[in-house]
Structures are given as structure tokens and as C-alpha cells.
Amino acid sequence: RGGNIYYTDATYGKIRIVAGDRSLPFGTIIRVVNSNAGVPFYAIVLDRGGAIGIGKRYMFDLLFASEADAMKWGLSKNTTFEIVRYGY
């Protein structure tokens, strides 16, 4: 909304927004680690996507502030995630 890629959570503070698989309820918090992009971060599932899901190509789709930031990550196979909160 309005180009904002962050959400403020009462527990985790300012975190990234991701589109996630339908098996994960909205409000699920994940810790994302990408060996190519540096520092791990927390994100919240607040969206869905057509190519996202179990049996599909991706589990998550990250929102980025710019195309340059997205290109730095690319379609990374070096990204892992950990669920730290399931739903709200």
C-alpha cells in the first residue's frame, strides 16, 4: 500500500511484508536468511500469490522497495526461512 514494504508488529517491531503459501495464515512471522544478501530479517505473511505454495515454484514472494533491491536477491536458491510465529 503506497509503496510501503514494512509492517509494524507489536512483538517484532518493523518487519518486511511477504506473500506466502495458503497453508500459512496471515500474520505468520518468518525469519528469512539469504547467504547472498547479508543480514537475516523478519517478515510477516500479509499477501498471497498465484505462483506461491506447496507444490509450486516458491513458498514466499518478498516485497522490495526498488527493482535494484529485488535484483540483488534475484530468484535465490540460497534462501531459508524459519517460522517464529504461526498466525496472529
HELIX and SHEET records of a PDB file:
HELIX    1   1 GLU A   67  TRP A   73  1                                   7    
SHEET    1   A 5 TYR A   6  ASP A   9  0                                        
SHEET    2   A 5 GLY A  13  GLY A  20 -1                                        
SHEET    3   A 5 PHE A  41  ASP A  47  1                                        
SHEET    4   A 5 ILE A  29  ASN A  34 -1                                        
SHEET    5   A 5 THR A  79  ARG A  85 -1                                        
SHEET    1   B 3 TYR A   6  ASP A   9  0                                        
SHEET    2   B 3 GLY A  13  GLY A  20 -1                                        
SHEET    3   B 3 PHE A  60  LEU A  62 -1                                        
END                                                                             
